[in-house]
């Protein structure tokens, strides 16, 4: 496993990178629902559609 952190702009940089990656199952983006839903409201010019470009593979367990 390779971890490639892409910080900045409230995770929109990482989300845009992942949304443009091929849908081959090798790229995983972990974020909270509030980040994915809030990006469209908080940022005027994001280059991806948070609820369309990304799919939810499952729920991350909380402890």
PyMOL commands that set and color helices and strands:
alter all, ss='L'
color gray80, all
select helices_A, chain A and resi 9-19+33-42+50-53
alter helices_A, ss='H'
color red, helices_A
deselect
rebuild
show_as cartoon
